[in-house]
């Protein structure tokens, strides 16, 4: 059974806040801004309250507040000052920090409250690009450095997916306004990282096109089956880990042979595995994209 992490080393605080451990120690020694606890063997550690305080202090400091001044504030005053300076300039920083705390506390209500606040100021597309994308990039690094557990990552990812599904359902209710092509979205066999593909489905629907969302781990034979139902098709796939770097060339060659065997089909591919693809095998029916915004602009 996985143990949920709720105590942190100073290195964990560095990873979560972006403030160097050396700087945190100086702030502690000079200004007593954090009060680490100690184990029976005298090893220093921090709890969630310390993490919350440090994240708030970091926002104030980035906004121009001097640490010497922040140190004079009470525990109650610090979050009050943070709330007072939340502007369009600081909303991204504040939202990411708040989502991190919601993740660390497994606090779904906090996530929803912060999400609703920023959605009142920004469109869902802006929230996704400006906040969720950098947040998930940070979460990936935190997981790799063992600062958070896999449970934390899954908790946050699924909350984001819930919001994405709700937004997608809204645009699915609208009839397509563009009928010149149909987008079929899928992930290759054994690929399960679907957040990026889910968001692309939302964007394409928002642009007025019909989409067929097949989801994760779809074999090429299933792509062949769906071709009989539509005339002009663009298959769109997001390749994160599969097919792996040793198999990507063969996979694309198979797509060319089995799927691109008519004049009415295209394939759009994105994802980090494309860095290992031999560009010589690409033809004019295959388009490679290296970011989600590139695809959105192309639609």
N, C-alpha and C positions, 0 to 999 in steps of 0.2 A: 504493500500500500504506500502511495506516495505521500510524503510529509509536506504539508503546505508551509512555505517559508514565511515567517513573520518576525524574524530577528535578522539583523543585517550587520555586516562588517563595514568598516569605513570605505573599503573598495566598492561594496555594493552601493553605498550612498553616492560615491563618485559616479558610478555607472548610471544611476537613476536620476541624478540631479544635473550632471555635467560639470560639477564643481570638483576640481582636483582634490584628492585626499589631503595633500599637503596644505592646501588652502583651508580645508575644513578644520584641520588640526590647529592652524593659526587662529581661526575664528573662535574655536573652542578655548584655546589658551588665553587669548587676549580679551575676548568679549563674553565668554561663557554662554554662547548662544545655544549649545546643545549639551545635554547631560547624559553621556553614555553610561550604560550599566556595565557591570563586571560579573563574569562567571566566578565560580568557586575557585578557579585556577587563575583569577585576576586578568582574564582576557576581556577586552572592551567589546561591547556590542551595542546596537541601537534597535529601538522598537519602531513600530509604525508611527507613533506620535512624533518621534524625532524626524522620521522621513517626511511627514506632512509639514512639519515646521521648516525643515530645510528647503523644501520645494517652494514654500511661500517666501522664505527669505531670499531665495535665488531670484524669484520674480521681482521682488522689491529692489534688490541690488541691481539687476539688469535694467530697471527703470530709472536708476540714478540715485537711489537711496544709499547712503553710506552705512557700512556695517556697524560703525560706532554708534550711529543713530538708531539703527534697527535694534541693537542690543539693549537700548533703553526702553523698548516697548514691552508691554506685558504679553503673556501668552494669548490673551483675548484680543489685544489690539492688532497683532500682526495680520490675522485673517481679515480683520475689518479694513485695514489699509489696503490689503490686496483687492478686496471687493470694490473699494473706492476708485482704484486706478484701472479697473478693467475697461479698456477701450478697444476700438478696432485695432489699435497698434499692438495690444497685449493679449487679445483674445486667443490667438493661436497658442502662445506659451501657456496661458492659464488653462485652456481646455486640455492640452496634452498632459500637463501636470495633474489636473483633476481626474482625467481618465486613468492615469497611472495609479492614483490613489484608489479609485474605484476598483481597479484590477487587484491591487494588493490586498484590499479589504473584502474582495468578492462582493462588492456592494452594487447590486444591479440598480437600485433606486437612485444612487448617486450618478451612475452612468446616464440613466434616462434623464435626470434633471439637468445635467450639464449639456447633454445632447439637445434637449428641447430649447435651452437658452441660446445656444449658438445657431440652431436652425431658425430662430427668430431673427437673426441678423444676416445669415448667409443662405444661399441656395444649397440644396443637398450636394450638387456637384462640387461646389466650393468647399463644403465640409469634408467631402471625401478626399479631394486633392490636397487641400491645405492642412488638414488635421489628421484624418485617418491614415493617409499614406505615410507621412513622416512618423506618425505614432507607431504603425505596424513595423516600419523599418527599425525604430528604436527597440520595440519589443523583441524583434528577431535577434538583435545584438545582445539584449539583456538575457535572453534565453541561452544564447551561445556562451555567455560568460558566467552562467549558472547564478545570475543575480535573481532570477525568477524561476519558478517551476513551470513545467509544461502545462499544469493545471491552470496557472494564471493566463498563459497565452491562449489556451482553448477558451477560457471564460470570456476574455475580451474579444477574440475573433468571432465567437458566436453571437455576442451582443451586436457587433457591427453588422454581421450577416442579417440579424433580425431587422435592423433598420433598413438595410438594403432591400430586403424582401418586401417590406411595407411600401417603400418608394416605387419598387418595380410593379407591384400590384396596381398602383394608381395609374401608371402609364399603360399597363396592359388593358385597362378598361377602355382606352381610346382606340377607335378604329385606325388602321394604318392609313397614312396620307400619301405614301410613296409605294408604288407597286412594281417598280422596274426591276427589283431584285429582292431576294429573301436571304437573310443571314441565318446560318445554322451554326450554333456555338457548341463546342464540345471540348473535352480534355482527352488526350490519348490514353490508351490502356495503362493502368497502374498509376496514373496521375490523379491526385486528389486535391490539389491546392486550387480551390475554385473561387476564391474571393475576387480576384482580378477579373475572371471571366463573368462572374455575376454582375460586377459593376459595368462591364462592357455591354452586357445584355440590357441593363437599364439605360445606358446612353443611346444605344441603337434604337430602342423603343421610343425614347424621348425625341429622336430625330424623325419619327414617323414611319419607320420601317417595320415590317413583320419579322419576328425572330422565332426560331425553333431552338429552344434551349435543351440540349441533350444531357448536359452535365458531365460528371467525371467518369473516367475509365471507359471510353467508348472505342471499340475496335473498328478498324477500317471497314470491315464488312457491313457494319451498321450504317456507315456513311453511304455506302453504295446503295443500301436499301432505301434510304430516304430520298435519294436523287430522283426516283420515279414520280414523286409527288409534286415537284416544282420545276419550273423551266430555268430561270436565271438564279443561280445560287452562289453565295459567297460563304465558304466554310471558314470559320474563325476559331483558332485554337491558341491556348496559352500554355507554353511548354516551360515548366519550372524545373522539374527533375527528371521527367520522363518524356520521350525516350532519352536515355542517358547519352553522354557526350560521345560514346563509342558507337551508338546505334542511330544517332540523329540523321546521318547521311542516308542510311538505308531506309529509314522511315519516310523521309521526304521523297526518295526515289520511288517508293511504293505508292505514295500519294499521287505522284505524277502518273504512274502507270494505271492505277485503279480508279482514281477519282477525276483526274484532269484528262479524260479521254473524249471530251466533246468541246464545243465552242462556247458553252453557256455556264461554265463552272470556273470559279476562282478559289484560291486559298489564301487567307491572310494568317500569318503566324507571328506570335510575339512570345517573349519570355527569355530568361537568361541563358537557356540551353542553346539559343541561336548563335551565341558567341563561338560555339564549336562546330557550326555548320559550314561545310565547304560551299562557298558562294558560287562556284562554277556550276553547280547542279540546279541553280535557280533559273526558271524561265519567266516569260512575261505573264504567266497565269498565277505566279506566286509572288506575294508581296510580303516583305519582312518589316516589322515594326519593332522599335527598341524602347517604346514607352507607351503607356496608355493614352496620354494626350495626343501623341502622333496619330493613333487610330481614331480618336474622337474627331480630330481635325480633318481626317480623310473621309469620314462617313458623309 
